[in-house]
Amino acid sequence: MFRAHFIFVVIVLFTGNIIATIITANSGNPDSAWWPVFLCVFSAVSLVYAGLFSLLAKWKKMSIFPAGYVHILVAVSFVVLIILFYKLPTDWNAINNGAEMSSLQKLVHSDISGYILYLVGFLMSLLVGYTSKSGEIS
């Protein structure tokens, strides 16, 4: 059971990481050269996420779904966060001159928003998996 959970979560999150990395690499921004570091860091975070969730899922005898939908939502949300990072218009000159960023801009441009997304997704998947009454998939 541990292996099934782990493989599913790794495939889902790595797919999101790869799509986000492709977007970063093709963005044309100066930070696009950092895509290998980006991929390695978030892949490591994904492995930790998958391992912790799989251990807890095995311990609590959770099924892969419906908690699996939360993992898919985390991967899609991560890709959307990266798209917004590059596509959301931000007037940096106005911000440097004292203008305030909107809440969305603060969220998108925060250094820890991706990690918070993984943490919230992890907690939600545990909650959904623990409270679901679906049968166990082996």
Number of C-alpha atoms within 10 A of each C-alpha: 17 18 13 14 23 20 14 17 25 19 14 20 26 19 17 24 24 17 18 24 23 14 17 23 18 12 15 11 10 8 11 16 14 12 18 12 11 18 19 13 12 21 19 12 15 22 17 13 20 24 19 14 22 24 16 16 22 16 11 12 17 25 22 24 18 17 23 19 15 22 24 19 16 24 25 18 17 22 21 14 20 20 16 16 17 16 10 14 9 14 10 11 9 11 11 9 8 9 11 11 15 10 9 11 15 12 16 20 19 11 10 10 15 19 13 11 16 21 14 13 21 20 14 16 24 20 13 18 25 18 12 14 11 13 11 11 12 10
